[in-house]
Amino acid sequence: MAEAVFCKPSTIFTSKPSPFCTFLLILVLCILGFYTPLYRSTTPSPSKSQNALRFRQIFLSSANNNTLASYLRALTQHPHLAGTKASLDTTHYVLSHFKDLGLETRTAQYRALLSYPTHSSLSAHFINGTVLRLPLTEFTQATPDVVPPYHAYSPSGSAYAKVVFVNHGTDEDYRALGALGVNASGCVVIARKGDFPRGIVVQKAEAHGAVAMLLYAEGDKFKKGFERGTVMRGVGDPLSPGWAGVDGGESLDMEETEVLRRFPKIPSMPLSAEAAGAILGSLGGAPFPPDWRIGAGHVGPGPTILNFSYQGEERVVRIHNVFAVLRGLEEPDRYVLLGNHRDAWTYGAVDPNSGTAALLDIARRYARMMGLGWQPRRTIILCSWDAEEFGMIGSTEWVEENLQNLGSKAVAYLNVDCAVQGPDFFVRATPQLDNLLREVTKKVKDPDLGGATVYERWGATNMGTTIQRLSAVDSDFAPFLQHAGVPSVDIYYGRDFPVYHTAFDSYDWMTKYGDPKFQRHVAVAGIWGIVALHLADDSVLPFNYLSYAHQLQEYTDVLRNLLDGSVSIHPLVASIEELTFAAKAAQAEAKILREQESSDDSVVLQKRALNDRLMLAERGFLDSEGLEGRQWFKHLIYGPPSDYESKLVFFPGVADAISGSARMNRKERQAAIQHEIWRAARAIQRAARAIKGELT
């Protein structure tokens, strides 16, 4: 053993150290300098996944019921119909909130044709000679800031005619009336709200010869409420169909056929359940058909006569979308979008500002996380839409203006409209997001059952953890999914509520009935925000296209039974097999890549390539020609059928072919349906090949 050499302290600190000790000191310092960074780099530190988990926990723990309540109270102080000053005030409120949090903000403004009432009246003339002037407001005292009940885009007009009750106003209901010898032609018809959009109900009344339509919604406690709403067909600004209504841009004339065909030709307006009861109770004629399941009564015509008048106006106004942008650190060109509309028919506590309050709270919590060092991997955009109630106008104009960038860069769109309507959790989504949604609900506390998660309570309901789909056109997901092909989600608590679109949809109603403790608001914000964090932060996108393949197989089985061998469904079967194979391969690839947290360029590029394939697969379901006669709707799996009585709520092109071919001969009918089956099959095949990412 060699002899150890030591330097005395007195030697080290003398003004003249020995050459050997100086050399030894420099050598030690150099060695320490070499090993110090090496030691730091190998010391255990939180992985990216652990860090993401920590911030998700911070997000959930930052919830505050009182804060959500304060947002909702501020938003619902006044009615804020799109295009009014009060609506602009809510625009400034949301924009100021985002700015005060230090978030990057922006706005997008559009010109849009909106519709407002100027005068309306309704009186019932009974057989005994008495006349009853029916109130057309919820309140006994004047409330000038609440818009009178009306149907947006109803034409002005008047009628003096007998009344016919048409139940829900479906073709089947008119056939039932015909079997009783009742004809609605030349009459004012009254319908009760069903599953059809009000615009379709008015359209069918027009087709059956009615001169005017009154529509009421049944309710238990709020029978005085009038359900306002739009009767325009389609979505977006009617003067700029397919493109954004920007300053200096193209705008159609009001009298052009393409504009006029979107509006009914007979006047209509909402009716309260109380007023409807007074009229229906006075009708004679045949009794209600038993299939209507409405109890005893008569359908008319008459003898009661209604004197009805409505005057309205259409105005081009400026609408405002507001955004907060949280830039992604690693993939700033990939967008996760959370959206809610801000405009309301009246006070809008449920629809839509329960969702707006949740969006503002998510912004607050994300800002807090950023203050603690978090930055999303991908860009998150918080979107506050305007003029949704008139036909998803704000979101549609923005999607049309940004279609190319959304098509190449949007990861997903997460929509919340009426965040809280009542009890029970509901969600609609494109199928590749099913697994993610179920997993997130396992992490969020149930608002109504202590000690349980949302997932546990959800699974205990009659429907179980069923996720509905997005074929309807009833909220801002429509332009993202059905026009741009962006994977989408729609989240809400409670399926229906009795004050929908009435002046009773107020903060007071929410605190008494909807969510007194704002716990459901907390749950929705939690699910919404955590789903977004996964999509923004997971290194590999949590998309599972096996769920899509399984759902498509179920749809094909339904179609097989419906067609009963008259048309071949083999093209669908073959394309679904190809999608299943591609989805399984993608799942295996994702599993391997998720286990690699390496920052090696090759691994990063592999993840990026897989993510792009998963993101773009939904675009494969689009067809550039769109649905027959409704080219704006381009998604061939999810979209509205032209016939709302269709038995299919998927494959809208196939549904249209089945409904529209009734007057064709057998050969023509089979050819029309077969063509649409081939179109759907090619769409599925495009999605499969997008996932595989290889040329043929």
Rosetta blueprint (number, residue, H / E / L):
1 M L
2 A L
3 E L
4 A L
5 V L
6 F L
7 C L
8 K L
9 P H
10 S H
11 T H
12 I H
13 F L
14 T L
15 S L
16 K L
17 P L
18 S L
19 P H
20 F H
21 C H
22 T H
23 F H
24 L H
25 L H
26 I H
27 L H
28 V H
29 L H
30 C H
31 I H
32 L H
33 G H
34 F H
35 Y H
36 T H
37 P H
38 L H
39 Y H
40 R H
41 S H
42 T H
43 T L
44 P L
45 S L
46 P L
47 S L
48 K H
49 S H
50 Q H
51 N H
52 A H
53 L H
54 R H
55 F H
56 R H
57 Q H
58 I H
59 F H
60 L H
61 S H
62 S L
63 A L
64 N L
65 N H
66 N H
67 T H
68 L H
69 A H
70 S H
71 Y H
72 L H
73 R H
74 A H
75 L H
76 T L
77 Q L
78 H L
79 P L
80 H L
81 L L
82 A L
83 G L
84 T L
85 K H
86 A H
87 S H
88 L H
89 D H
90 T H
91 T H
92 H H
93 Y H
94 V H
95 L H
96 S H
97 H H
98 F H
99 K H
100 D H
101 L L
102 G L
103 L L
104 E E
105 T E
106 R E
107 T E
108 A E
109 Q E
110 Y E
111 R E
112 A E
113 L E
114 L E
115 S E
116 Y E
117 P E
118 T E
119 H E
120 S E
121 S E
122 L E
123 S E
124 A E
125 H E
126 F L
127 I L
128 N L
129 G L
130 T L
131 V E
132 L E
133 R E
134 L L
135 P L
136 L L
137 T L
138 E L
139 F L
140 T L
141 Q L
142 A L
143 T L
144 P L
145 D L
146 V L
147 V L
148 P L
149 P L
150 Y L
151 H E
152 A E
153 Y L
154 S L
155 P L
156 S L
157 G E
158 S E
159 A E
160 Y E
161 A E
162 K E
163 V E
164 V E
165 F E
166 V L
167 N L
168 H L
169 G L
170 T L
171 D H
172 E H
173 D H
174 Y H
175 R H
176 A H
177 L H
178 G H
179 A H
180 L L
181 G L
182 V L
183 N L
184 A L
185 S L
186 G L
187 C L
188 V E
189 V E
190 I E
191 A E
192 R E
193 K L
194 G L
195 D L
196 F L
197 P L
198 R H
199 G H
200 I H
201 V H
202 V H
203 Q H
204 K H
205 A H
206 E H
207 A H
208 H L
209 G L
210 A L
211 V L
212 A E
213 M E
214 L E
215 L E
216 Y E
217 A L
218 E L
219 G L
220 D L
221 K L
222 F L
223 K L
224 K L
225 G L
226 F L
227 E L
228 R L
229 G E
230 T E
231 V L
232 M L
233 R L
234 G L
235 V L
236 G L
237 D L
238 P L
239 L L
240 S L
241 P L
242 G L
243 W L
244 A L
245 G L
246 V L
247 D L
248 G L
249 G L
250 E L
251 S L
252 L L
253 D L
254 M L
255 E L
256 E L
257 T H
258 E H
259 V H
260 L H
261 R L
262 R L
263 F L
264 P L
265 K L
266 I L
267 P L
268 S E
269 M E
270 P E
271 L E
272 S L
273 A H
274 E H
275 A H
276 A H
277 G H
278 A H
279 I H
280 L H
281 G L
282 S L
283 L L
284 G L
285 G E
286 A L
287 P E
288 F L
289 P L
290 P H
291 D H
292 W H
293 R L
294 I L
295 G L
296 A L
297 G L
298 H E
299 V L
300 G E
301 P L
302 G L
303 P L
304 T L
305 I E
306 L E
307 N E
308 F E
309 S E
310 Y E
311 Q E
312 G E
313 E E
314 E E
315 R E
316 V E
317 V E
318 R E
319 I E
320 H E
321 N E
322 V E
323 F E
324 A E
325 V E
326 L E
327 R L
328 G L
329 L L
330 E L
331 E E
332 P E
333 D E
334 R E
335 Y E
336 V E
337 L E
338 L E
339 G E
340 N E
341 H E
342 R L
343 D L
344 A L
345 W L
346 T L
347 Y L
348 G L
349 A L
350 V L
351 D L
352 P L
353 N H
354 S H
355 G H
356 T H
357 A H
358 A H
359 L H
360 L H
361 D H
362 I H
363 A H
364 R H
365 R H
366 Y H
367 A H
368 R H
369 M H
370 M H
371 G H
372 L L
373 G L
374 W L
375 Q L
376 P L
377 R L
378 R E
379 T E
380 I E
381 I E
382 L E
383 C E
384 S E
385 W E
386 D L
387 A L
388 E L
389 E L
390 F L
391 G L
392 M L
393 I H
394 G H
395 S H
396 T H
397 E H
398 W H
399 V H
400 E H
401 E H
402 N L
403 L H
404 Q H
405 N H
406 L H
407 G H
408 S H
409 K H
410 A E
411 V E
412 A E
413 Y E
414 L E
415 N E
416 V L
417 D L
418 C L
419 A L
420 V E
421 Q L
422 G L
423 P L
424 D L
425 F E
426 F E
427 V E
428 R E
429 A E
430 T L
431 P H
432 Q H
433 L H
434 D H
435 N H
436 L H
437 L H
438 R H
439 E H
440 V H
441 T H
442 K L
443 K L
444 V L
445 K E
446 D L
447 P L
448 D L
449 L L
450 G L
451 G L
452 A L
453 T E
454 V H
455 Y H
456 E H
457 R H
458 W H
459 G H
460 A L
461 T L
462 N L
463 M L
464 G L
465 T L
466 T L
467 I L
468 Q E
469 R L
470 L L
471 S L
472 A L
473 V L
474 D L
475 S L
476 D L
477 F H
478 A H
479 P H
480 F H
481 L H
482 Q H
483 H H
484 A L
485 G L
486 V L
487 P L
488 S E
489 V E
490 D E
491 I E
492 Y E
493 Y E
494 G L
495 R L
496 D L
497 F L
498 P L
499 V L
500 Y L
501 H L
502 T L
503 A L
504 F L
505 D L
506 S L
507 Y H
508 D H
509 W H
510 M H
511 T H
512 K H
513 Y H
514 G H
515 D L
516 P L
517 K L
518 F L
519 Q H
520 R H
521 H H
522 V H
523 A H
524 V H
525 A H
526 G H
527 I H
528 W H
529 G H
530 I H
531 V H
532 A H
533 L H
534 H H
535 L H
536 A H
537 D H
538 D L
539 S L
540 V L
541 L L
542 P L
543 F L
544 N L
545 Y H
546 L H
547 S H
548 Y H
549 A H
550 H H
551 Q H
552 L H
553 Q H
554 E H
555 Y H
556 T H
557 D H
558 V H
559 L H
560 R H
561 N H
562 L H
563 L H
564 D L
565 G L
566 S L
567 V L
568 S L
569 I L
570 H H
571 P H
572 L H
573 V H
574 A H
575 S H
576 I H
577 E H
578 E H
579 L H
580 T H
581 F H
582 A H
583 A H
584 K H
585 A H
586 A H
587 Q H
588 A H
589 E H
590 A H
591 K H
592 I H
593 L H
594 R H
595 E L
596 Q L
597 E L
598 S L
599 S L
600 D L
601 D H
602 S H
603 V H
604 V H
605 L H
606 Q H
607 K H
608 R H
609 A H
610 L H
611 N H
612 D H
613 R H
614 L H
615 M H
616 L H
617 A H
618 E H
619 R H
620 G H
621 F H
622 L E
623 D L
624 S L
625 E L
626 G L
627 L E
628 E L
629 G L
630 R E
631 Q L
632 W L
633 F L
634 K L
635 H E
636 L L
637 I L
638 Y L
639 G L
640 P L
641 P L
642 S L
643 D L
644 Y L
645 E L
646 S L
647 K L
648 L L
649 V L
650 F L
651 F L
652 P H
653 G H
654 V H
655 A H
656 D H
657 A H
658 I H
659 S H
660 G H
661 S L
662 A L
663 R L
664 M L
665 N L
666 R H
667 K H
668 E H
669 R H
670 Q H
671 A H
672 A H
673 I H
674 Q H
675 H H
676 E H
677 I H
678 W H
679 R H
680 A H
681 A H
682 R H
683 A H
684 I H
685 Q H
686 R H
687 A H
688 A H
689 R H
690 A H
691 I H
692 K H
693 G L
694 E L
695 L L
696 T L
